[in-house]
Amino acid sequence: MSSWSVRIVLENMSNVDKDYRYMGLSDFVSEIQKPGFFLEPNSESKICEHILKLSEDVSYDTQNLVTKRFVTLTWRWGYLMALTLRLCGAVGLF
C-alpha cells in the first residue's frame, strides 16, 4: 500500500461521516488480502489505533465490519494481541 493510499485510508477512518469510516475500513481490509501486501511499521501502528477506535464506533455497521473481518485483520497483521484484548473488552469478556 503506498503512502498516499495509507493517508487516504487514515483520513477516511477518522472522518466524521460514518460512511467514510466504514469505507476506509473496508478499503483497508480489501488491500490486506492482496498478495504481496506490505505496510511500514509506522503506518501499521497508526492503522491499528484507528481500527481499535472503530471497534467502538457509534455506527453499528462499522463495529460489525471490524468484528466480521477480525480474523482477516489479525491474520495478516502483527497487532493480534492488541486487537484481541481491545475487542474482547468491548464486548465485555474482560
Secondary structure as the mmCIF struct_conf table of DSSP 4:
data_model
#
loop_
_struct_conf.conf_type_id
_struct_conf.id
_struct_conf.beg_label_comp_id
_struct_conf.beg_label_asym_id
_struct_conf.beg_label_seq_id
_struct_conf.end_label_comp_id
_struct_conf.end_label_asym_id
_struct_conf.end_label_seq_id
HELX_RH_AL_P HELX_RH_AL_P1 SER A 3 MET A 13
TURN_TY1_P TURN_TY1_P1 SER A 14 SER A 14
BEND BEND1 VAL A 16 ASP A 17
HELX_RH_AL_P HELX_RH_AL_P2 LYS A 18 ILE A 32
TURN_TY1_P TURN_TY1_P2 GLN A 33 GLN A 33
BEND BEND2 LYS A 34 LYS A 34
TURN_TY1_P TURN_TY1_P3 PRO A 35 GLY A 36
HELX_RH_AL_P HELX_RH_AL_P3 PRO A 41 LEU A 54
TURN_TY1_P TURN_TY1_P4 SER A 55 GLU A 56
BEND BEND3 VAL A 58 VAL A 58
HELX_RH_AL_P HELX_RH_AL_P4 TYR A 60 LYS A 68
TURN_TY1_P TURN_TY1_P5 ARG A 69 ARG A 69
HELX_RH_AL_P HELX_RH_AL_P5 PHE A 70 TRP A 75
TURN_TY1_P TURN_TY1_P6 ARG A 76 ARG A 76
BEND BEND4 GLY A 78 GLY A 78
HELX_RH_AL_P HELX_RH_AL_P6 LEU A 80 ALA A 90
TURN_TY1_P TURN_TY1_P7 VAL A 91 GLY A 92
#
